[in-house]
Each structure stands twice: as structure tokens, then as C-alpha cells.
Amino acid sequence: MDSRYNCQNKRKYCLKMHIVLVTKYRKKLLQDFIADDVKQRIYDICHMKGYGIIAMETDKDHIHFLISYDTTDRVCDIVKIIKQETTYHLWKKYPNFLSKQYWKRKIFWSDGYFACSIGEVSSTTIQKYIESQG
């Protein structure tokens, strides 16, 4: 059997998505300890939900990640969960720091996101691009 594909029940698939999230107002907050916390929280969420993290890296005001996911998952739901849970986690851990950045309004990410499905051929290229961020 081809190991590039996942098989579950009567489904055979290989779904990979390149996602980019940007901090609200493009504030350069994804540095040092906050970048590490965001990445760890995303790893934890993905592990818990059954998504696979292929690559992930932050730049000062945005994060790129390449994930694999199941056919029953919607990209908008994946992004929503990740944005909500990372925001909640960061505000719980750094309330004083973030309240100075966002005037006590509990936000962290901009409203939108970038998502692009990728074919198997370009997976390595996108992974190298993500790993070169920062």
C-alpha cells in the first residue's frame, strides 16, 4: 500500500493544507517565549484533534504551518479551533503583557487567514519555505 495516503473505513486520502495566521494589527509579538508557546499549543491542539503537523515556523507577526487532516474536517473549523485555543492560552499566561498590546480586549489573531491546499509534489517545497521563515 502507498504510504503517502491515509486509509480509514472506506476512505483513502492525502489532505495537506498550508495555513498562515497573522497577529492582530500585524504586531510583532511572535518572538521568543510567545512564539514557543504558540507553536507548542498548536502542536498540542493538533495532536489532540488528530491533525498532523508537517512543518511550522513563526516570523515576527505571523505563523506558517503545514498540516495533514482527515476528510471529515473543515479547514475553517481547524483554523477556528487553533485561533481560539491559542488566544485563550496566551491571555491566560500573559494577561499583563497582552493587555498593553490590545487594550484589554482579548484578541491575538487578525480576523482572516490564508489557506492553500497543496499537492504531494510541492509538499517538500512548501515545507522548506515554512522552515526558512523567521
Backbone as numpy.savetxt, mean C-alpha at the origin, in Angstrom:
# Nx Ny Nz CAx CAy CAz Cx Cy Cz
2.20 -27.95 -12.72 1.36 -26.76 -12.72 2.25 -25.51 -12.72
1.81 -24.48 -13.37 2.55 -23.23 -13.50 2.48 -22.47 -12.18
3.63 -22.22 -11.55 3.66 -21.57 -10.22 3.40 -20.06 -10.30
3.27 -19.52 -11.50 2.95 -18.09 -11.62 1.51 -17.80 -11.26
0.69 -18.84 -11.21 -0.75 -18.65 -11.00 -1.20 -19.23 -9.67
-2.19 -18.58 -9.08 -2.83 -19.08 -7.87 -4.03 -19.93 -8.29
-4.28 -20.97 -7.56 -5.44 -21.82 -7.84 -6.24 -21.97 -6.56
-7.51 -21.65 -6.62 -8.42 -21.83 -5.51 -9.76 -22.23 -6.07
-10.37 -23.26 -5.47 -11.65 -23.77 -5.94 -11.57 -23.99 -7.44
-12.36 -23.33 -8.21 -12.35 -23.50 -9.67 -11.73 -22.30 -10.37
-10.87 -21.58 -9.64 -10.27 -20.36 -10.19 -8.78 -20.54 -10.34
-8.25 -20.02 -11.41 -6.80 -19.94 -11.62 -6.53 -18.50 -12.03
-5.64 -17.83 -11.31 -5.48 -16.40 -11.55 -4.09 -15.92 -11.14
-3.76 -14.76 -11.65 -2.54 -14.05 -11.29 -2.88 -12.56 -11.36
-3.31 -12.01 -10.25 -3.70 -10.60 -10.20 -2.66 -9.82 -9.40
-2.08 -8.82 -10.03 -1.09 -7.97 -9.37 -1.44 -6.52 -9.67
-1.30 -5.70 -8.65 -1.67 -4.29 -8.78 -0.55 -3.42 -8.20
-0.17 -2.41 -8.97 0.75 -1.37 -8.51 -0.11 -0.25 -7.96
0.06 0.06 -6.68 -0.75 1.08 -6.01 0.17 2.16 -5.45
-0.27 3.41 -5.59 0.47 4.54 -5.02 -0.51 5.35 -4.16
-0.11 5.61 -2.92 -0.87 6.46 -2.02 -0.03 7.69 -1.71
-0.68 8.84 -1.68 0.01 10.11 -1.46 -0.48 10.72 -0.15
0.43 11.30 0.61 0.03 11.96 1.85 -0.81 13.20 1.53
-1.70 13.52 2.46 -2.56 14.70 2.29 -1.68 15.94 2.18
-2.00 16.79 1.24 -1.26 18.03 0.94 0.19 17.77 0.54
0.48 16.54 0.15 1.84 16.13 -0.24 2.87 16.46 0.84
2.44 16.39 2.10 3.40 16.64 3.19 4.44 15.53 3.21
5.67 15.92 3.43 6.80 14.98 3.39 6.95 14.28 4.75
5.98 13.42 5.05 5.94 12.75 6.36 6.42 11.32 6.32
6.60 10.76 5.15 7.00 9.35 5.05 8.52 9.23 5.09
9.05 9.56 6.26 10.48 9.48 6.49 10.72 8.80 7.84
11.86 8.20 7.97 12.31 7.61 9.23 11.27 6.70 9.86
10.93 6.97 11.11 10.07 6.08 11.88 8.65 5.98 11.33
8.11 7.04 10.77 6.75 6.98 10.22 6.73 6.10 8.97
7.72 6.23 8.12 7.79 5.38 6.92 7.89 3.91 7.33
8.72 3.62 8.32 8.85 2.24 8.79 7.54 1.72 9.38
6.86 2.56 10.15 5.58 2.16 10.74 4.51 1.91 9.68
4.45 2.79 8.68 3.46 2.63 7.60 3.72 1.33 6.86
4.98 1.08 6.50 5.30 -0.14 5.77 4.97 -1.39 6.61
5.32 -1.37 7.88 5.03 -2.53 8.73 3.53 -2.74 8.88
2.79 -1.65 9.03 1.33 -1.78 9.16 0.71 -2.33 7.87
1.20 -1.88 6.72 0.69 -2.40 5.45 1.03 -3.89 5.31
2.24 -4.29 5.71 2.59 -5.71 5.69 1.62 -6.50 6.58
1.35 -5.98 7.77 0.45 -6.67 8.70 -0.96 -6.80 8.13
-1.47 -5.72 7.56 -2.82 -5.73 6.97 -2.88 -6.75 5.83
-1.89 -6.70 4.96 -1.88 -7.60 3.80 -1.78 -9.05 4.24
-0.96 -9.33 5.22 -0.84 -10.69 5.73 -2.18 -11.16 6.31
-2.81 -10.30 7.08 -4.09 -10.64 7.71 -5.19 -10.87 6.66
-5.19 -10.08 5.59 -6.24 -10.16 4.57 -5.93 -11.16 3.45
-4.71 -11.68 3.43 -4.35 -12.65 2.40 -3.81 -12.04 1.11
-3.42 -10.77 1.15 -2.79 -10.14 -0.01 -1.29 -10.40 0.08
-0.64 -10.50 -1.06 0.81 -10.70 -1.06 1.52 -9.41 -1.41
2.49 -9.04 -0.59 3.31 -7.86 -0.89 4.52 -8.34 -1.70
4.65 -7.85 -2.92 5.76 -8.22 -3.78 6.89 -7.21 -3.62
6.53 -5.94 -3.53 7.51 -4.86 -3.33 6.80 -3.68 -2.69
7.55 -2.92 -1.89 6.98 -1.73 -1.26 8.13 -0.79 -0.89
7.93 0.50 -1.20 8.92 1.50 -0.81 8.26 2.86 -0.71
8.79 3.67 0.18 8.26 5.02 0.37 9.20 6.04 -0.24
8.63 7.17 -0.64 9.38 8.37 -0.92 8.87 9.35 0.14
9.30 10.55 0.15 8.95 11.47 1.24 7.45 11.74 1.38
6.72 11.77 0.26 5.31 12.12 0.34 4.37 11.09 -0.29
4.90 9.93 -0.62 4.05 8.88 -1.18 4.67 7.50 -0.98
3.84 6.48 -1.16 4.30 5.10 -1.04 3.82 4.31 -2.26
4.72 3.47 -2.76 4.40 2.55 -3.85 4.36 1.15 -3.27
3.41 0.35 -3.70 3.49 -1.07 -3.39 2.87 -1.89 -4.51
3.42 -3.06 -4.66 2.96 -4.02 -5.66 2.41 -5.21 -4.90
1.11 -5.49 -5.07 0.49 -6.58 -4.33 -0.15 -7.58 -5.27
-0.27 -8.79 -4.77 -1.08 -9.81 -5.44 -2.32 -10.01 -4.58
-3.41 -10.32 -5.22 -4.67 -10.42 -4.49 -5.59 -11.42 -5.17
-6.66 -11.77 -4.50 -7.61 -12.77 -4.95 -8.65 -12.17 -5.89
-9.28 -13.00 -6.68 -10.32 -12.56 -7.60 -11.55 -12.03 -6.88
-11.71 -12.38 -5.62 -12.88 -11.92 -4.86 -12.67 -10.55 -4.23
-11.47 -10.01 -4.33 -11.16 -8.70 -3.74 -11.29 -7.60 -4.78
-11.76 -6.43 -4.33 -11.81 -5.25 -5.21 -10.69 -4.30 -4.81
-10.06 -3.71 -5.79 -8.94 -2.80 -5.52 -9.37 -1.64 -4.63
-10.54 -1.08 -4.88 -11.00 0.05 -4.06 -11.16 -0.36 -2.60
-11.57 -1.60 -2.35 -11.69 -2.07 -0.96 -10.32 -2.29 -0.32
-9.38 -2.80 -1.09 -8.02 -2.99 -0.59 -7.42 -1.65 -0.18
-7.54 -0.65 -1.05 -7.01 0.68 -0.78 -7.72 1.29 0.44
-9.01 1.16 0.50 -9.79 1.73 1.62 -9.32 1.15 2.95
-9.18 -0.16 3.00 -8.73 -0.81 4.25 -7.34 -0.33 4.63
-6.42 -0.31 3.67 -5.04 0.11 3.96 -4.99 1.56 4.42
-5.71 2.46 3.74 -5.70 3.86 4.13 -6.32 4.07 5.51
-7.45 3.43 5.76 -8.13 3.60 7.05 -7.27 3.07 8.20
-6.77 1.85 8.04 -6.04 1.24 9.15 -4.68 1.88 9.40
-3.99 2.33 8.36 -2.71 3.00 8.59 -2.94 4.37 9.22
-3.97 5.08 8.79 -4.28 6.39 9.38 -4.61 6.23 10.86
-5.47 5.29 11.18 -5.85 5.05 12.58 -4.61 4.70 13.41
-3.78 3.82 12.89 -2.57 3.39 13.59 -1.62 4.56 13.85
-1.39 5.38 12.82 -0.47 6.51 12.97 -1.00 7.55 13.95
-2.29 7.84 13.90 -2.86 8.82 14.82 -2.85 8.30 16.26
-2.99 7.02 16.41 -2.93 6.44 17.76 -1.50 6.51 18.31
-0.53 6.30 17.45 0.88 6.27 17.88 1.53 7.65 17.94
1.15 8.58 17.04 1.80 9.89 16.95 0.78 11.03 16.98
-0.09 11.11 17.96 -1.14 12.15 17.93 -0.59 13.58 18.01
0.42 13.80 18.82 0.97 15.16 18.96 1.63 15.63 17.67
2.42 14.77 17.07 3.11 15.11 15.83 2.11 15.37 14.70
1.15 14.48 14.53 0.20 14.61 13.42 -0.78 15.75 13.62
-1.13 16.06 14.85 -2.06 17.18 15.07 -1.43 18.52 14.68
-0.11 18.60 14.72 0.58 19.82 14.26 0.60 19.89 12.73
0.56 18.74 12.08 0.58 18.69 10.62 -0.79 18.92 10.01
-1.81 18.35 10.66 -3.15 18.33 10.07 -4.20 19.02 10.94
-3.80 19.89 11.80 -4.70 20.72 12.60 -5.77 19.90 13.33
-5.34 18.78 13.88 -6.17 17.89 14.71 -7.25 17.16 13.93
-7.30 17.31 12.62 -8.22 16.54 11.80 -7.54 15.21 11.49
-8.15 14.11 11.81 -7.49 12.81 11.73 -7.45 12.27 10.31
-6.53 12.83 9.54 -6.30 12.42 8.17 -4.82 12.11 8.00
-4.48 11.42 6.97 -3.07 11.21 6.63 -2.88 11.13 5.12
-3.78 10.42 4.42 -3.66 10.21 2.98 -4.55 11.17 2.21
-4.14 11.47 0.99 -4.99 12.26 0.10 -6.22 11.42 -0.27
-7.23 12.07 -0.85 -8.48 11.38 -1.15 -8.33 10.29 -2.22
-7.49 10.47 -3.19 -7.39 9.53 -4.29 -6.27 8.53 -4.13
-6.05 7.79 -5.19 -4.94 6.84 -5.25 -4.67 6.50 -6.70
-3.51 5.93 -6.95 -3.17 5.42 -8.27 -3.15 3.91 -8.19
-3.76 3.25 -9.15 -3.73 1.79 -9.23 -3.59 1.39 -10.69
-2.71 0.45 -10.94 -2.47 -0.02 -12.30 -2.23 -1.52 -12.25
-3.06 -2.27 -12.95 -2.82 -3.70 -13.02 -1.62 -3.94 -13.92
-0.90 -4.98 -13.62 0.31 -5.25 -14.41 0.25 -6.66 -14.96
0.87 -6.84 -16.09 1.01 -8.17 -16.66 2.24 -8.84 -16.08
2.33 -10.12 -16.23 3.46 -10.87 -15.68 4.78 -10.42 -16.28
4.78 -10.01 -17.52 6.01 -9.62 -18.19 6.65 -8.40 -17.53
5.84 -7.44 -17.07 6.39 -6.20 -16.53 6.54 -6.21 -15.01
6.26 -7.31 -14.36 6.34 -7.37 -12.90 7.73 -7.02 -12.37
8.76 -7.56 -12.98 10.13 -7.29 -12.54 10.48 -5.83 -12.73
10.07 -5.26 -13.84 10.35 -3.86 -14.13 9.70 -2.97 -13.08
8.44 -3.22 -12.77 7.74 -2.41 -11.77 8.34 -2.63 -10.39
8.70 -3.86 -10.06 9.32 -4.13 -8.77 10.62 -3.34 -8.61
11.45 -3.32 -9.64 12.72 -2.57 -9.59 12.44 -1.07 -9.44
11.42 -0.58 -10.15 11.05 0.83 -10.05 10.62 1.18 -8.62
9.78 0.34 -8.02 9.31 0.60 -6.66 10.47 0.56 -5.68
11.35 -0.43 -5.83 12.47 -0.54 -4.92 13.48 0.60 -5.05
13.45 1.30 -6.18 14.38 2.42 -6.37 13.82 3.74 -5.83
12.59 3.74 -5.31 12.01 4.96 -4.76 12.71 5.34 -3.47
12.68 6.62 -3.15 13.20 7.09 -1.88 14.57 7.53 -1.92
